[in-house]
Amino acid sequence: MAKYGEGDKRWIVEDRPDGTNVHNWHWSERDCLEWSRSLLSSLLSGLTIPSPASSDSDDLHIRTKSLDRLDGEAYVNIRKGKVIPGYELSLSLSWIGESKSSGASVEGTVEIPYIADENAGEDPEIKVTVRDGGPVGARLKEAFLARGKPVVLEKIRVFVDAMAKGGPAKDDLEVKKPKSAAAVAAPQAVKEEEKKKKKREEEKGKEGFKTIRLSERFNCSARVLYEILMDERRWKGFTQSNASISGDVGGEFSVFDGSIMGTNVELQEGKVIVQKWRFGSWPDGVYSTVRLTFDEPESGVTIVKLTQTEVPEEDRYGNSTVVENTERGWRELIFHKIRAVFGKLYVYDIEVMNETEVLIIMFNLSSSTSICAITGLLLGSGNRAFSVLEGGGVAGDGFQKPPQKGCPTPTATIRRWRRRLRLGFRARAAPDHPRRLGTALLPREFFQVDALDLAPRLLGKLLRRDDVVLRITEVEAYRPNDTACHGRFGITARTAPVFGPGGHAYVYLCYGLHTMLNVVADKVGVGAAVLIRSCAPVNGLEVIQQRRGQKTEKPVLLAGPGKVTQALGLSTAWSNHPLYTPGGLEVLDGPEPDHMLIGPRVGINYASPEHVTAPWRFAIAGSPWISTPKSTLSPTQVLVNPLERE
């Protein structure tokens, strides 16, 4: 994403002479609530429910009347011709039934409390009520449940399919070349489009693969930048994650806690890095080729050019944002991180003191005087916080005034500062630096308790991955012998992480559509976990919006388990990842909520009745960042467990 005011050619529509949003490349969002109301009303109103197959089947007649209520929100985002639907709806439908033999007529309602994009692959819960509690009403309700429920569900599937195809924005999708807009465009615009088309065809390469090209400028020498990218300890420093890097041709590397891996193909110090490079989520055997070239047009300035070929358009899970995520990762998680550490200073030297400390010597070239900043960077081994220590002097205090080009010449003052930092490195690190506050990792023992105890304790805690930090606002507990828990199937390749130990992640794919993040609870072999249903953003909103494909700041951004996992950029490869160790995905301490809500869990109608109604869903009272249905949640001060703990 380009910075505000700088612009980005991919996002600028008005720069086209004809102003056309070609192939819906740019974000296009449509509000679909009224369209949904109209479609659902037409689908669900006036339906005749088949009579049950019984001896008195001709005696009962049931039909739906009208859509009485539709609450929630619905929208469709379109980008690059791809449809990204989003909806969370609840509705109420009225119906009427009669018995010919008795002449009695009874009315009732159908409630569907939760229809959402994250559960598009499963049937929503349906509640049927009748206003008359007599025998005729009971017969009609039973008949509606037996024969009417499948009819209603079929109509809901029609709505879900329509949303998946674009809803009211379907006609706006451009799956072919632009028509009228291109036809009336100025001749110059047509020529430019032809040039771009030709260039795209030349760069197309293999079907299903793309090429990424980037260029970045750094205020350091090519040698220093090369060493930063090829030294695993420096990678740990600026990415704040685990890394293993071989400095030899043919050697292997693994960075970002194993999310990225590959092999060195060509290495020329300060000049070229060529690697076979892949994400762990890519299909097996698929590798891209990364080529980094370093050009030093003047002393102290390096231009690095990246070319990455054969990047797959989709990962093994069918996600089609691989190219965008890869390009954004290079910019934001690598190049921008390096620049954030070094700022606008010239980096003279970097010395790795030990596994957690780095000494960086930099010169402020923007100052009129030759100010030297010798910076000690402490990378805390516990919570990855850091403090910056600065010292230096002006020209005449042991420093030579820098020449017009190049960097200052180090003298005895640098050696003196280096020695001082070595001796007092830890002592001078500010213990109350803001980045340290509120970032303590929760210990392993915190998670190794009953899931019913862990679930409410997780409310208010923080989930952190890279720059994205989320506050947990809603959870659900799943216990052993719980007919809604995945552990009920026993240990399989999929469910093995559920059986412990507590404190690990369990990430699974729900109906082939959404990944769900769970925190494993209790001891090894128990088989219990807590589902993270909703969160509130704390940091990294722009990254969250990009991953979610939404530009909103409303609770719909993170209110739902699939949305939380998508915002964190997690796949099933994160299953079994320890949450109590630094790096990757972490659970941090946070303030406990004053009050909470409890209620039955969502979408588990397949479970036994006692588990369907068990109040094992917990949420922060007063928080808007809670998924629907909210009406089933009620305030409580003390957790009451209606089931005896086995």
C-alpha positions as CSV (number, residue, x, y, z in Angstrom):
1,M,0.0,0.0,0.0
2,A,1.4,3.4,-0.9
3,K,1.7,6.0,1.7
4,Y,-0.9,8.7,1.9
5,G,-0.2,11.4,-0.6
6,E,2.3,9.4,-2.6
7,G,-0.2,7.4,-4.8
8,D,0.1,4.0,-6.3
9,K,-0.5,3.3,-10.0
10,R,-2.5,0.2,-9.2
11,W,-5.0,2.2,-7.2
12,I,-5.4,5.4,-9.3
13,V,-8.5,5.4,-11.5
14,E,-8.6,9.0,-12.3
15,D,-5.2,8.9,-14.1
16,R,-6.7,6.9,-16.9
17,P,-7.8,9.2,-19.7
18,D,-11.1,7.4,-19.8
19,G,-11.4,7.0,-16.0
20,T,-12.4,3.3,-16.3
21,N,-12.0,0.8,-13.4
22,V,-10.6,-1.8,-15.8
23,H,-11.4,-5.4,-14.8
24,N,-12.5,-4.1,-11.3
25,W,-8.9,-3.9,-10.3
26,H,-9.6,-1.2,-7.8
27,W,-11.7,-1.7,-4.7
28,S,-15.5,-1.6,-5.3
29,E,-17.9,-2.1,-2.4
30,R,-21.6,-2.4,-2.7
31,D,-24.1,-2.4,0.2
32,C,-26.4,-5.4,-0.2
33,L,-28.7,-5.1,2.8
34,E,-31.8,-3.9,0.9
35,W,-31.0,-6.2,-2.0
36,S,-30.8,-9.1,0.5
37,R,-34.1,-8.0,2.1
38,S,-35.8,-8.0,-1.3
39,L,-34.3,-11.3,-2.4
40,L,-35.0,-13.2,0.8
41,S,-38.6,-11.8,0.9
42,S,-39.2,-13.1,-2.6
43,L,-37.6,-16.4,-1.8
44,L,-39.3,-17.1,1.5
45,S,-42.8,-15.5,1.2
46,G,-45.8,-17.5,0.1
47,L,-44.1,-20.9,0.2
48,T,-46.4,-23.9,0.4
49,I,-45.0,-26.5,2.8
50,P,-45.6,-30.2,1.7
51,S,-47.8,-32.2,4.0
52,P,-46.1,-34.9,6.0
53,A,-46.5,-38.5,4.8
54,S,-49.1,-39.8,7.2
55,S,-52.7,-41.0,7.1
56,D,-54.0,-37.5,7.9
57,S,-51.5,-35.7,5.6
58,D,-54.3,-34.1,3.6
59,D,-55.7,-32.6,6.8
60,L,-52.8,-30.1,7.4
61,H,-51.9,-27.2,5.2
62,I,-49.0,-24.8,5.9
63,R,-47.6,-21.8,4.0
64,T,-45.3,-19.0,4.8
65,K,-46.6,-15.5,4.9
66,S,-43.9,-12.8,4.8
67,L,-40.4,-11.8,5.8
68,D,-41.2,-9.8,9.0
69,R,-37.6,-8.8,10.0
70,L,-34.1,-8.8,8.6
71,D,-31.3,-7.4,10.7
72,G,-27.5,-7.2,10.3
73,E,-25.4,-6.1,7.4
74,A,-24.5,-7.4,3.9
75,Y,-22.0,-6.1,1.4
76,V,-19.9,-7.3,-1.6
77,N,-16.4,-6.2,-2.3
78,I,-15.0,-6.6,-5.8
79,R,-11.3,-6.4,-6.5
80,K,-9.5,-7.5,-9.7
81,G,-12.7,-9.1,-10.8
82,K,-12.9,-11.3,-7.7
83,V,-16.0,-11.3,-5.5
84,I,-15.5,-11.1,-1.7
85,P,-19.0,-11.3,0.0
86,G,-19.6,-10.4,3.6
87,Y,-22.8,-10.7,5.5
88,E,-24.1,-11.4,9.0
89,L,-27.9,-11.5,9.1
90,S,-30.7,-12.7,11.3
91,L,-34.3,-12.9,10.1
92,S,-37.9,-13.7,11.2
93,L,-40.5,-15.2,8.9
94,S,-44.2,-15.6,9.7
95,W,-46.2,-18.7,8.7
96,I,-49.8,-19.9,9.0
97,G,-51.2,-23.5,9.1
98,E,-54.7,-25.0,9.3
99,S,-56.3,-28.3,10.0
100,K,-59.3,-29.0,7.8
101,S,-60.8,-31.6,10.1
102,S,-61.0,-29.2,13.0
103,G,-61.2,-25.9,11.1
104,A,-58.5,-24.5,13.4
105,S,-56.0,-22.0,12.1
106,V,-52.7,-21.4,13.8
107,E,-49.9,-18.9,13.1
108,G,-46.2,-19.0,14.0
109,T,-42.8,-17.7,13.3
110,V,-39.5,-19.0,11.9
111,E,-36.4,-17.5,13.4
112,I,-32.9,-17.8,11.8
113,P,-30.6,-16.1,14.2
114,Y,-27.3,-16.3,12.2
115,I,-26.7,-16.4,8.5
116,A,-23.0,-15.5,7.8
117,D,-20.4,-15.7,5.1
118,E,-18.1,-17.5,7.5
119,N,-20.6,-20.4,7.7
120,A,-21.6,-20.4,4.1
121,G,-20.9,-24.1,3.8
122,E,-23.3,-25.2,6.6
123,D,-27.0,-25.0,7.3
124,P,-28.0,-22.2,9.7
125,E,-29.9,-22.9,12.9
126,I,-33.7,-22.6,12.4
127,K,-36.1,-22.1,15.3
128,V,-39.9,-22.7,14.7
129,T,-42.4,-21.3,17.2
130,V,-46.2,-21.5,17.3
131,R,-48.6,-19.1,19.0
132,D,-51.1,-21.8,19.9
133,G,-49.8,-24.4,22.4
134,G,-52.7,-26.8,21.8
135,P,-52.7,-30.1,20.0
136,V,-53.3,-28.6,16.6
137,G,-50.4,-26.1,17.0
138,A,-48.2,-29.0,18.2
139,R,-49.1,-31.0,15.1
140,L,-48.5,-28.1,12.7
141,K,-45.1,-27.2,14.4
142,E,-44.0,-30.8,14.0
143,A,-45.1,-30.8,10.4
144,F,-43.2,-27.6,9.7
145,L,-40.0,-29.0,11.3
146,A,-40.3,-32.2,9.3
147,R,-41.2,-30.8,5.9
148,G,-40.8,-27.0,6.1
149,K,-37.3,-26.7,7.4
150,P,-35.7,-28.3,4.3
151,V,-37.7,-25.9,2.1
152,V,-36.5,-22.9,4.0
153,L,-32.9,-24.1,4.0
154,E,-33.0,-24.6,0.2
155,K,-34.0,-21.0,-0.2
156,I,-31.3,-19.8,2.1
157,R,-28.8,-21.7,-0.1
158,V,-30.1,-19.8,-3.1
159,F,-29.3,-16.5,-1.3
160,V,-25.9,-17.7,-0.2
161,D,-25.0,-18.7,-3.8
162,A,-26.3,-15.4,-5.1
163,M,-24.0,-13.5,-2.7
164,A,-21.0,-15.6,-3.7
165,K,-21.6,-14.6,-7.3
166,G,-21.6,-10.9,-6.5
167,G,-25.2,-10.2,-5.4
168,P,-26.4,-6.9,-6.9
169,A,-22.9,-6.2,-8.2
170,K,-22.9,-9.2,-10.4
171,D,-23.6,-7.2,-13.5
172,D,-20.7,-4.9,-12.6
173,L,-18.1,-7.6,-13.0
174,E,-16.0,-7.3,-16.0
175,V,-14.8,-10.7,-17.1
176,K,-14.0,-9.6,-20.6
177,K,-12.3,-6.6,-22.2
178,P,-13.8,-3.2,-21.4
179,K,-16.6,-2.4,-23.9
180,S,-18.2,1.0,-24.2
181,A,-15.7,2.9,-22.1
182,A,-12.8,1.7,-24.1
183,A,-14.7,2.3,-27.4
184,V,-15.1,6.0,-26.6
185,A,-11.7,6.5,-25.0
186,A,-9.3,8.9,-26.5
187,P,-6.9,7.5,-29.1
188,Q,-4.0,8.0,-26.8
189,A,-5.7,6.0,-24.0
190,V,-6.2,3.1,-26.5
191,K,-2.5,3.2,-27.4
192,E,-1.4,3.2,-23.8
193,E,-3.7,0.2,-23.1
194,E,-2.3,-1.7,-26.0
195,K,1.2,-1.1,-24.7
196,K,0.3,-2.3,-21.3
197,K,-1.5,-5.4,-22.7
198,K,1.6,-6.2,-24.8
199,K,3.8,-5.8,-21.7
200,R,1.5,-8.0,-19.7
201,E,1.6,-10.8,-22.3
202,E,5.4,-10.6,-22.4
203,E,5.6,-10.9,-18.6
204,K,2.8,-13.5,-18.3
205,G,5.1,-16.5,-18.2
206,K,3.5,-19.8,-17.1
207,E,-0.2,-19.9,-16.6
208,G,-1.2,-19.5,-12.9
209,F,2.1,-17.8,-12.0
210,K,3.1,-14.1,-11.7
211,T,6.2,-12.0,-11.4
212,I,6.9,-9.4,-8.7
213,R,9.3,-6.5,-9.3
214,L,10.3,-4.0,-6.6
215,S,13.0,-1.3,-6.0
216,E,14.0,0.2,-2.7
217,R,16.5,2.8,-1.6
218,F,18.6,2.5,1.6
219,N,21.0,4.8,3.4
220,C,23.7,2.2,3.9
221,S,26.4,0.5,1.9
222,A,25.6,-2.5,-0.4
223,R,27.9,-4.6,1.8
224,V,25.9,-3.8,5.0
225,L,22.6,-4.4,3.3
226,Y,23.8,-7.7,1.9
227,E,25.0,-8.8,5.3
228,I,21.7,-7.9,6.9
229,L,19.8,-10.1,4.5
230,M,22.2,-13.0,4.8
231,D,22.9,-13.1,8.6
232,E,20.3,-15.0,10.6
233,R,21.0,-13.1,13.8
234,R,20.3,-9.8,12.0
235,W,17.2,-11.3,10.5
236,K,16.0,-12.1,14.0
237,G,16.7,-8.5,14.9
238,F,14.7,-6.6,12.3
239,T,11.9,-9.2,11.7
240,Q,11.5,-10.1,15.4
241,S,11.1,-13.7,14.4
242,N,13.2,-16.9,14.3
243,A,15.5,-17.5,11.3
244,S,18.1,-20.0,10.1
245,I,20.2,-18.9,7.1
246,S,23.2,-20.5,5.4
247,G,25.7,-18.2,3.8
248,D,26.8,-20.7,1.2
249,V,25.6,-21.5,-2.3
250,G,23.4,-24.5,-2.1
251,G,22.7,-23.9,1.6
252,E,19.2,-23.7,2.9
253,F,17.4,-20.9,4.7
254,S,14.2,-20.6,6.8
255,V,12.8,-17.3,8.0
256,F,9.7,-15.9,9.7
257,D,9.5,-18.9,12.0
258,G,9.6,-21.4,9.1
259,S,6.9,-19.7,7.1
260,I,9.4,-19.1,4.3
261,M,12.1,-21.5,3.2
262,G,14.4,-22.2,0.3
263,T,17.9,-22.6,-1.1
264,N,20.7,-20.3,-2.1
265,V,21.5,-20.5,-5.8
266,E,23.9,-17.6,-6.4
267,L,25.7,-15.3,-3.9
268,Q,28.0,-12.4,-4.7
269,E,28.7,-10.3,-1.6
270,G,27.3,-6.8,-1.9
271,K,26.1,-7.5,-5.4
272,V,23.7,-10.4,-6.0
273,I,21.5,-12.8,-4.1
274,V,19.6,-15.5,-6.0
275,Q,17.4,-18.0,-4.2
276,K,14.8,-20.7,-4.7
277,W,12.1,-19.4,-2.4
278,R,8.6,-20.6,-1.2
279,F,6.0,-20.2,1.4
280,G,5.1,-23.3,3.4
281,S,1.5,-22.8,2.4
282,W,2.3,-23.1,-1.3
283,P,1.6,-26.4,-3.1
284,D,4.2,-29.0,-2.6
285,G,7.2,-28.7,-4.9
286,V,6.4,-25.1,-6.0
287,Y,9.3,-22.7,-5.7
288,S,9.7,-19.2,-7.0
289,T,13.1,-17.6,-8.0
290,V,14.1,-14.5,-6.1
291,R,16.9,-12.3,-7.5
292,L,18.2,-9.3,-5.5
293,T,20.7,-7.0,-7.0
294,F,22.5,-4.3,-5.1
295,D,23.6,-1.0,-6.8
296,E,25.6,1.7,-4.9
297,P,25.3,4.8,-7.1
298,E,27.0,6.9,-4.5
299,S,28.8,6.1,-1.3
300,G,26.3,5.4,1.5
301,V,23.3,4.9,-0.8
302,T,22.2,1.5,-2.0
303,I,19.4,0.7,-4.5
304,V,18.2,-2.9,-4.1
305,K,16.1,-4.3,-7.0
306,L,13.9,-7.4,-6.4
307,T,12.7,-9.7,-9.2
308,Q,10.6,-12.7,-8.1
309,T,9.4,-15.0,-10.8
310,E,6.9,-17.9,-10.9
311,V,4.9,-16.8,-7.8
312,P,1.8,-19.0,-7.8
313,E,-1.5,-17.1,-7.9
314,E,-3.1,-19.5,-5.3
315,D,-1.8,-21.5,-2.3
316,R,-2.7,-25.1,-1.5
317,Y,-5.8,-23.9,0.3
318,G,-7.2,-22.0,-2.7
319,N,-6.5,-18.5,-1.4
320,S,-5.9,-16.2,-4.4
321,T,-4.0,-13.5,-2.6
322,V,-0.6,-15.1,-2.8
323,V,1.0,-12.5,-5.1
324,E,-0.4,-9.5,-3.2
325,N,0.7,-11.0,0.2
326,T,4.1,-11.8,-1.1
327,E,4.7,-8.4,-2.5
328,R,3.3,-6.8,0.7
329,G,5.6,-9.0,2.8
330,W,8.7,-7.8,1.0
331,R,7.8,-4.2,1.4
332,E,6.3,-4.1,4.9
333,L,7.9,-7.0,6.7
334,I,11.4,-6.9,5.2
335,F,12.4,-3.6,3.5
336,H,10.3,-1.3,5.6
337,K,11.4,-3.1,8.8
338,I,15.1,-2.6,7.8
339,R,14.4,1.1,7.2
340,A,12.5,1.4,10.5
341,V,15.5,0.2,12.4
342,F,18.0,2.4,10.5
343,G,15.9,5.5,9.8
344,K,17.6,8.2,7.7
345,L,21.0,7.4,9.2
346,Y,24.0,6.1,7.4
347,V,24.9,2.7,8.8
348,Y,28.7,2.4,9.3
349,D,28.9,-0.9,11.0
350,I,26.8,-3.6,12.7
351,E,28.2,-5.9,15.3
352,V,26.3,-8.8,16.7
353,M,27.1,-8.9,20.4
354,N,25.3,-12.1,21.3
355,E,21.9,-13.8,20.6
356,T,19.9,-10.9,21.9
357,E,22.0,-7.8,21.4
358,V,23.2,-5.9,18.4
359,L,25.5,-2.9,18.3
360,I,24.8,-0.5,15.4
361,I,27.1,2.5,14.6
362,M,25.3,5.1,12.5
363,F,25.9,8.7,11.4
364,N,23.2,11.3,10.9
365,L,23.9,12.7,7.5
366,S,21.0,15.1,7.5
367,S,22.6,17.2,10.3
368,S,24.6,20.3,9.6
369,T,27.1,19.1,12.1
370,S,28.7,15.7,12.1
371,I,26.6,14.1,14.8
372,C,27.4,10.5,15.4
373,A,24.7,8.2,16.8
374,I,26.0,4.9,18.2
375,T,23.0,2.9,18.9
376,G,22.6,-0.2,21.1
377,L,19.6,-2.2,20.1
378,L,18.4,-4.7,22.8
379,L,16.2,-7.4,21.4
380,G,14.6,-8.8,24.5
381,S,14.6,-12.6,24.5
382,G,11.4,-12.8,26.5
383,N,9.0,-10.4,24.8
384,R,11.0,-9.0,21.8
385,A,10.7,-5.5,23.1
386,F,13.6,-3.2,22.5
387,S,15.2,0.0,23.8
388,V,17.4,2.4,22.0
389,L,20.5,4.0,23.5
390,E,22.1,6.9,21.8
391,G,25.3,8.8,22.3
392,G,27.7,10.8,20.3
393,G,29.3,14.2,19.8
394,V,29.7,17.0,17.3
395,A,32.6,17.8,15.1
396,G,35.7,18.5,17.1
397,D,34.8,15.8,19.7
398,G,36.9,13.1,18.1
399,F,35.0,13.1,14.8
400,Q,36.1,14.4,11.5
401,K,33.6,16.5,9.6
402,P,32.2,14.2,6.8
403,P,33.2,14.9,3.3
404,Q,30.7,15.9,0.7
405,K,30.2,12.3,-0.2
406,G,30.8,9.3,1.9
407,C,30.6,8.8,5.7
408,P,32.6,10.1,8.6
409,T,35.9,8.4,9.6
410,P,35.7,6.5,12.9
411,T,38.2,7.6,15.5
412,A,39.0,6.8,19.1
413,T,35.6,8.2,20.1
414,I,33.8,5.4,18.3
415,R,36.0,2.9,20.1
416,R,35.3,4.6,23.4
417,W,31.5,4.5,22.8
418,R,31.7,0.9,21.6
419,R,33.5,-0.1,24.8
420,R,31.0,1.8,27.0
421,L,28.0,0.2,25.3
422,R,29.6,-3.3,25.7
423,L,30.1,-2.8,29.4
424,G,26.8,-1.2,30.2
425,F,24.6,-2.7,27.5
426,R,22.0,-4.3,29.7
427,A,22.3,-1.9,32.6
428,R,21.4,1.0,30.4
429,A,18.4,-0.6,28.7
430,A,15.3,1.3,29.8
431,P,13.2,-1.3,31.8
432,D,10.0,0.7,31.4
433,H,10.3,1.5,27.7
434,P,6.8,1.8,26.2
435,R,7.3,-1.2,24.0
436,R,7.9,-3.4,27.1
437,L,4.7,-2.5,28.8
438,G,1.8,-4.9,28.5
439,T,3.6,-7.4,26.3
440,A,4.5,-10.2,28.7
441,L,4.0,-13.6,27.2
442,L,1.6,-15.8,29.2
443,P,3.4,-18.8,30.6
444,R,2.7,-22.4,29.6
445,E,1.0,-23.1,32.9
446,F,-1.7,-20.5,32.2
447,F,-3.2,-22.7,29.5
448,Q,-3.0,-26.1,31.2
449,V,-6.3,-25.9,33.0
450,D,-9.8,-27.0,32.2
451,A,-11.2,-25.4,29.0
452,L,-14.1,-23.9,31.0
453,D,-11.6,-22.2,33.3
454,L,-9.3,-21.1,30.4
455,A,-12.1,-19.6,28.2
456,P,-13.2,-16.7,30.4
457,R,-9.5,-16.0,31.4
458,L,-8.6,-15.5,27.8
459,L,-11.0,-12.5,27.5
460,G,-9.0,-9.3,27.3
461,K,-5.8,-11.1,26.5
462,L,-3.8,-10.2,23.3
463,L,-3.0,-12.2,20.2
464,R,0.1,-11.0,18.4
465,R,1.6,-11.9,15.1
466,D,4.2,-9.5,13.7
467,D,2.6,-6.0,13.8
468,V,-0.9,-7.2,14.1
469,V,-2.2,-7.2,17.7
470,L,-5.8,-8.3,18.6
471,R,-7.7,-8.2,21.9
472,I,-9.8,-11.3,22.5
473,T,-13.4,-10.4,23.0
474,E,-15.3,-13.6,22.5
475,V,-14.5,-17.3,23.0
476,E,-16.1,-20.7,23.2
477,A,-15.0,-23.7,25.4
478,Y,-14.9,-27.2,24.1
479,R,-14.2,-30.0,26.7
480,P,-13.5,-33.7,26.7
481,N,-16.6,-35.9,26.2
482,D,-18.2,-32.8,24.6
483,T,-20.2,-34.0,21.6
484,A,-19.4,-30.6,19.9
485,C,-15.6,-31.0,20.4
486,H,-13.3,-32.3,17.7
487,G,-11.7,-34.4,20.4
488,R,-14.7,-36.7,20.4
489,F,-13.3,-38.4,17.2
490,G,-10.1,-39.4,19.1
491,I,-6.6,-38.7,17.9
492,T,-6.4,-38.3,14.1
493,A,-4.0,-36.4,11.8
494,R,-6.3,-33.4,12.0
495,T,-7.2,-33.4,15.7
496,A,-3.9,-34.5,17.2
497,P,-3.1,-30.9,18.4
498,V,-6.3,-30.8,20.5
499,F,-4.8,-33.5,22.7
500,G,-2.2,-31.2,24.1
501,P,-0.3,-30.0,25.7
502,G,-2.2,-26.8,26.6
503,G,-0.8,-23.6,25.1
504,H,-0.6,-24.7,21.5
505,A,-2.6,-23.5,18.6
506,Y,-5.2,-25.8,16.9
507,V,-6.1,-24.4,13.4
508,Y,-8.6,-26.3,11.3
509,L,-10.4,-25.7,8.0
510,C,-14.2,-25.4,8.5
511,Y,-16.3,-26.8,5.6
512,G,-13.3,-26.1,3.3
513,L,-13.9,-22.3,3.6
514,H,-12.7,-20.8,6.8
515,T,-9.8,-21.5,9.1
516,M,-10.6,-21.4,12.8
517,L,-8.1,-20.6,15.6
518,N,-8.3,-22.5,18.9
519,V,-6.1,-22.4,22.0
520,V,-5.5,-25.9,23.3
521,A,-6.3,-26.3,27.0
522,D,-5.5,-28.8,29.8
523,K,-2.9,-31.5,30.0
524,V,-1.6,-33.8,27.4
525,G,-4.1,-36.4,26.2
526,V,-7.3,-34.6,27.5
527,G,-8.6,-33.2,24.2
528,A,-9.9,-29.8,25.0
529,A,-9.6,-26.3,23.4
530,V,-11.0,-22.8,23.4
531,L,-12.3,-21.3,20.0
532,I,-11.4,-17.6,19.5
533,R,-14.7,-16.3,18.1
534,S,-14.1,-12.5,17.9
535,C,-11.4,-9.9,18.6
536,A,-10.9,-6.1,18.6
537,P,-8.0,-4.5,16.7
538,V,-5.2,-3.1,18.8
539,N,-2.5,-2.6,16.2
540,G,-1.9,-3.2,12.5
541,L,-5.4,-2.1,11.3
542,E,-4.2,-1.5,7.7
543,V,-2.7,-5.0,7.5
544,I,-5.9,-6.5,9.0
545,Q,-8.0,-4.7,6.4
546,Q,-5.8,-5.9,3.6
547,R,-5.9,-9.5,4.8
548,R,-9.7,-9.4,5.3
549,G,-10.3,-7.6,2.0
550,Q,-12.4,-4.9,3.7
551,K,-11.7,-1.2,4.3
552,T,-14.1,-1.0,7.2
553,E,-13.3,-0.2,10.9
554,K,-16.7,-1.7,12.1
555,P,-16.9,-4.8,14.2
556,V,-17.8,-6.9,11.2
557,L,-14.1,-6.8,10.4
558,L,-13.2,-9.2,13.3
559,A,-16.6,-10.5,14.7
560,G,-16.4,-14.1,13.7
561,P,-13.8,-16.9,14.1
562,G,-12.9,-17.2,10.4
563,K,-12.4,-13.4,10.3
564,V,-10.0,-13.5,13.2
565,T,-7.8,-16.2,11.7
566,Q,-7.8,-14.4,8.3
567,A,-6.8,-11.1,10.0
568,L,-3.8,-12.9,11.6
569,G,-2.8,-14.5,8.3
570,L,-3.0,-18.0,9.6
571,S,-3.4,-21.3,7.8
572,T,-3.6,-24.9,9.1
573,A,0.2,-25.0,9.0
574,W,0.1,-23.0,12.2
575,S,-1.6,-25.9,14.0
576,N,0.4,-27.1,17.0
577,H,2.4,-23.8,17.2
578,P,3.3,-23.0,20.8
579,L,1.7,-19.7,21.9
580,Y,3.9,-19.1,24.9
581,T,7.2,-18.8,23.1
582,P,8.5,-15.6,21.4
583,G,8.1,-15.4,17.7
584,G,5.3,-16.3,15.3
585,L,1.9,-16.3,17.0
586,E,1.9,-15.3,20.7
587,V,-0.7,-14.8,23.4
588,L,0.2,-11.9,25.7
589,D,-1.2,-10.7,29.0
590,G,-3.9,-8.0,29.0
591,P,-6.4,-6.4,31.3
592,E,-9.3,-8.5,32.5
593,P,-12.8,-7.3,31.6
594,D,-15.0,-5.9,34.4
595,H,-18.0,-7.9,33.3
596,M,-18.7,-10.7,30.8
597,L,-21.6,-12.3,29.0
598,I,-22.3,-16.0,28.7
599,G,-24.6,-18.1,26.5
600,P,-24.8,-21.3,24.4
601,R,-22.3,-21.9,21.7
602,V,-23.0,-21.1,18.0
603,G,-23.6,-23.6,15.2
604,I,-23.4,-26.9,17.1
605,N,-26.9,-28.3,16.5
606,Y,-25.3,-31.7,15.7
607,A,-24.3,-32.1,19.3
608,S,-26.4,-33.7,22.1
609,P,-29.1,-31.4,23.6
610,E,-27.3,-30.9,26.9
611,H,-24.2,-29.7,25.1
612,V,-26.2,-27.5,22.6
613,T,-27.7,-25.5,25.5
614,A,-24.6,-25.5,27.8
615,P,-23.5,-21.8,28.4
616,W,-19.9,-22.3,27.3
617,R,-19.7,-19.1,25.1
618,F,-18.1,-16.1,26.8
619,A,-17.8,-12.5,25.7
620,I,-16.8,-9.1,27.1
621,A,-19.8,-7.2,28.2
622,G,-20.3,-3.9,26.4
623,S,-17.9,-4.7,23.6
624,P,-19.3,-4.2,20.1
625,W,-16.7,-6.7,18.8
626,I,-18.9,-9.7,19.3
627,S,-20.4,-12.0,16.7
628,T,-24.0,-12.8,16.2
629,P,-26.3,-14.0,17.6
630,K,-25.9,-11.6,20.5
631,S,-29.4,-12.2,21.8
632,T,-28.4,-15.5,23.3
633,L,-25.8,-13.9,25.6
634,S,-26.7,-12.7,29.1
635,P,-24.8,-11.0,31.9
636,T,-23.2,-13.0,34.7
637,Q,-20.8,-12.5,37.5
638,V,-20.2,-16.2,38.4
639,L,-19.8,-19.0,35.9
640,V,-22.5,-21.5,36.4
641,N,-21.9,-24.9,34.8
642,P,-25.1,-26.9,34.3
643,L,-23.1,-30.0,33.5
644,E,-21.1,-31.9,36.0
645,R,-17.4,-31.8,35.0
646,E,-16.2,-35.3,34.1
